[in-house]
Amino acid sequence: MLTIDISCQLTDFNLTINTIINSNAITGIYGRSGAGKTSLLRAIAGFHQTTKGCILFDDKPWLQSSGNILISPENRPVSMVFQEARLFPHLSISQNLRYAQKRCKNSKIHYSNLVETMGIKPLLAKDINTLSGGEKQRIALARAILAEPKLLLLDEPLSALDTGSRKQFIGLLREIHKIYKISMLFISHQIAEIEQLTDEMMVIEHGKMTHFGKTADVIYALSDLGDIKEQTSLDLLINKSLPDFGITELLLFNDQKLYLPSHYIAEHQKTRVRCNVMSTDISISVTPPSSTSLMNVIPVVINKIVKLHNKAKLQVSYQHQRFFVTISLYSLLSLELDIQQQVYIQFKASALKTI
Ligand SMILES: Nc1ncnc2c1ncn2[C@@H]1O[C@H](COP(=O)(O)OP(=O)(O)OP(=O)(O)O)[C@@H](O)[C@H]1O
């Protein structure tokens, strides 16, 4: 458990955070530019000397102002990975990695195993200055892990990467988390990245925490408030691949079939995949759609209708899965939709997105 109850004054910016984070989880940190996300990570790492209050990691105090306890940054079991890799350009790739390992006195992480897990063996012989952005980030992550931290602080590590590398890096972080059981705090401006990687998330605004909870629930709350584009996060079971048609069949609660283009799936059958669907990509039918090319059709109940200028925002549910749907006011009125009505939502396979 990571207990944070701190206040940190940075010239004219104040960061005040009080929360308890599950150290077995990967936790996302989301918020606008200047909200205080990086400052929070730096305070946890011990870099902001004005931090007052208490930080406990698995009951060990890193900061306890009331008892005059202040563990210096180098003695906190923390590694950070930043937006840019920050490798030592004058050292070889192996020297960069060994440097981190040497700083860790009782290293239990096996160098070759980590190199294998992270798929960086082919990179070791390369000149460090010729690595791509994605390759550099993988080395930076390996270096951070070799320092054997209990907590890994990830400050927008994906922001300079292309979509393919981002997907790969997220998969790698999940794998690392599973194998080495390192707690992770992950900052991103991209909801899709947080959705893919994290179990829980917090939102920071003006130095204060406004939301904290299970990632899908917080995304739902932000959509409801209109803070992000309205979308629904789904956690689906991969049922089977239909390679002849280029699609994958997924299950929502073991019975409702959904389909998405296979190229999104890098995982195996019977594992789960997180996806989202934008409210504007969903349409409504009052009768069961029979002759339609739309592959995803779900029977739902309308729970809420909010009429806006020329649009209507609906919240509907299938069992305990809620969906946001945006349709035109014209459609709402011509279909005579009402609360508690049973209808069908429908969307294309391509509307179901991973990243
Ligand atoms: N060392 C410092 N001294 C004074 N002010 C600081 C210091 N570090 C950060 N700040 C201020 O704290 C505020 C929050 O900055 P921070 O970098 O934590 O935001 P952020 O949410 O990470 O933003 P971004 O998403 O743009 O990286 C900003 O107004 C910044 O100017």
PDBQT file of the ligand as one rigid body, heavy atoms in Angstrom, charges set to zero:
ROOT
HETATM    1  N1  LIG A 401      10.346  23.055  -8.951  1.00  0.00    +0.000 N 
HETATM    2  C1  LIG A 401       9.290  23.847  -9.126  1.00  0.00    +0.000 A 
HETATM    3  N2  LIG A 401       9.276  25.094  -8.626  1.00  0.00    +0.000 NA
HETATM    4  C2  LIG A 401       8.207  25.901  -8.776  1.00  0.00    +0.000 A 
HETATM    5  N3  LIG A 401       7.078  25.556  -9.447  1.00  0.00    +0.000 NA
HETATM    6  C3  LIG A 401       7.045  24.329  -9.979  1.00  0.00    +0.000 A 
HETATM    7  C4  LIG A 401       8.142  23.408  -9.840  1.00  0.00    +0.000 A 
HETATM    8  N4  LIG A 401       7.805  22.262 -10.478  1.00  0.00    +0.000 NA
HETATM    9  C5  LIG A 401       6.569  22.458 -10.987  1.00  0.00    +0.000 A 
HETATM   10  N5  LIG A 401       6.116  23.688 -10.686  1.00  0.00    +0.000 N 
HETATM   11  C6  LIG A 401       4.802  24.245 -11.053  1.00  0.00    +0.000 C 
HETATM   12  O1  LIG A 401       3.814  23.358 -10.587  1.00  0.00    +0.000 OA
HETATM   13  C7  LIG A 401       2.715  23.312 -11.505  1.00  0.00    +0.000 C 
HETATM   14  C8  LIG A 401       2.423  21.871 -11.868  1.00  0.00    +0.000 C 
HETATM   15  O2  LIG A 401       3.481  21.380 -12.684  1.00  0.00    +0.000 OA
HETATM   16  P1  LIG A 401       3.595  19.855 -13.089  1.00  0.00    +0.000 P 
HETATM   17  O3  LIG A 401       4.803  19.710 -13.951  1.00  0.00    +0.000 OA
HETATM   18  O4  LIG A 401       3.498  19.035 -11.887  1.00  0.00    +0.000 OA
HETATM   19  O5  LIG A 401       2.261  19.669 -13.967  1.00  0.00    +0.000 OA
HETATM   20  P2  LIG A 401       1.828  18.440 -14.866  1.00  0.00    +0.000 P 
HETATM   21  O6  LIG A 401       0.430  18.108 -14.483  1.00  0.00    +0.000 OA
HETATM   22  O7  LIG A 401       2.822  17.346 -14.780  1.00  0.00    +0.000 OA
HETATM   23  O8  LIG A 401       1.857  19.121 -16.290  1.00  0.00    +0.000 OA
HETATM   24  P3  LIG A 401       2.218  18.504 -17.749  1.00  0.00    +0.000 P 
HETATM   25  O9  LIG A 401       1.109  17.576 -18.082  1.00  0.00    +0.000 OA
HETATM   26  O10 LIG A 401       2.232  19.720 -18.627  1.00  0.00    +0.000 OA
HETATM   27  O11 LIG A 401       3.546  17.831 -17.636  1.00  0.00    +0.000 OA
HETATM   28  C9  LIG A 401       3.085  24.171 -12.685  1.00  0.00    +0.000 C 
HETATM   29  O12 LIG A 401       2.452  25.426 -12.520  1.00  0.00    +0.000 OA
HETATM   30  C10 LIG A 401       4.596  24.316 -12.554  1.00  0.00    +0.000 C 
HETATM   31  O13 LIG A 401       5.023  25.548 -13.064  1.00  0.00    +0.000 OA
ENDROOT
TORSDOF 0
